[in-house]
Amino acid sequence: MNVWIAIGLTAAGCYLAKYAGLLVPAGVLERPLVRRMAVLLPVALLAALTAQQTFGDGQQLVLDARAAGLAAAALALVLRAPFLVVVGAAVVVTAGVRVLG
């Protein structure tokens, strides 16, 4: 398939999905279940993406420097560090483990 056809279909699909969201009645969006889902869904998707990128390599489960960096970030979050410190700790630990390994 031509790349530009794929890009065009993807753009059209994104536009139609956005348009379909505008057609949902306001009463549906005000339901408690829908509101809870709207709050929790982005967090769940981000957690799943983080786990897949950290522990996945194709079809294999991998435990490497990325896992150590994630653990360092989790520890920094538990200690209530600022966001930049959390990211910095993850970067430094990941790089350190890669240099040592």
C-alpha positions as CSV (number, residue, x, y, z in Angstrom):
1,M,0.0,0.0,0.0
2,N,1.2,3.4,-0.8
3,V,2.4,5.4,2.3
4,W,0.4,8.4,1.3
5,I,-2.8,6.4,1.1
6,A,-2.1,5.0,4.6
7,I,-1.5,8.6,5.9
8,G,-4.7,9.8,4.2
9,L,-6.8,7.0,5.7
10,T,-5.3,7.5,9.1
11,A,-6.0,11.3,9.0
12,A,-9.6,10.6,7.8
13,G,-10.1,8.0,10.6
14,C,-8.8,10.4,13.2
15,Y,-11.1,13.2,11.9
16,L,-14.1,10.8,11.9
17,A,-13.4,9.6,15.5
18,K,-13.2,13.2,16.7
19,Y,-16.4,14.1,14.9
20,A,-18.1,11.0,16.4
21,G,-17.1,12.3,19.8
22,L,-18.9,15.6,19.1
23,L,-22.1,13.7,18.3
24,V,-22.4,12.1,21.7
25,P,-25.2,13.7,23.7
26,A,-24.2,15.7,26.7
27,G,-26.4,13.6,29.0
28,V,-24.3,10.5,28.2
29,L,-21.1,12.4,29.2
30,E,-22.5,13.5,32.5
31,R,-23.2,9.9,33.8
32,P,-21.0,9.0,36.8
33,L,-19.6,5.8,35.1
34,V,-18.5,7.8,32.0
35,R,-16.9,10.5,34.1
36,R,-14.9,7.9,36.2
37,M,-13.8,6.2,33.0
38,A,-12.7,9.5,31.5
39,V,-10.6,10.2,34.6
40,L,-9.0,6.8,34.9
41,L,-8.6,5.7,31.3
42,P,-5.6,8.0,30.4
43,V,-3.8,6.8,33.5
44,A,-4.4,3.2,32.7
45,L,-3.3,3.7,29.1
46,L,-0.1,5.5,30.1
47,A,0.7,2.8,32.6
48,A,0.2,0.1,30.0
49,L,2.4,1.9,27.5
50,T,5.1,2.4,30.1
51,A,5.0,-1.3,31.1
52,Q,5.1,-2.4,27.4
53,Q,8.0,-0.1,26.6
54,T,10.0,-1.0,29.7
55,F,9.5,-4.8,29.9
56,G,8.8,-5.7,26.3
57,D,11.1,-6.5,23.4
58,G,9.1,-7.9,20.5
59,Q,7.6,-11.1,21.8
60,Q,9.9,-11.4,24.9
61,L,9.8,-10.2,28.4
62,V,13.0,-8.3,29.2
63,L,14.5,-7.1,32.5
64,D,17.2,-4.6,31.7
65,A,18.4,-1.1,32.5
66,R,15.0,0.4,31.7
67,A,13.5,-1.6,34.6
68,A,16.1,-0.1,37.0
69,G,15.3,3.4,35.7
70,L,11.6,2.8,36.2
71,A,12.3,1.6,39.7
72,A,14.3,4.7,40.5
73,A,11.5,6.9,39.2
74,A,9.0,5.0,41.3
75,L,11.1,5.5,44.4
76,A,11.5,9.2,43.6
77,L,7.7,9.4,43.3
78,V,7.2,7.6,46.6
79,L,9.6,10.2,48.2
80,R,7.5,12.9,46.6
81,A,10.3,14.4,44.5
82,P,9.6,17.0,41.9
83,F,8.9,15.8,38.4
84,L,12.2,16.9,37.0
85,V,14.0,15.0,39.8
86,V,11.9,11.9,39.0
87,V,12.9,12.1,35.3
88,G,16.5,12.8,36.2
89,A,16.8,9.9,38.6
90,A,15.4,7.5,35.9
91,V,17.8,8.8,33.3
92,V,20.9,8.7,35.6
93,V,20.1,5.2,36.9
94,T,19.3,3.8,33.4
95,A,22.5,5.3,32.0
96,G,24.5,4.0,35.0
97,V,23.2,0.5,34.7
98,R,23.9,0.5,30.9
99,V,27.5,1.7,31.5
100,L,28.1,-1.0,34.2
101,G,26.4,-3.7,32.2
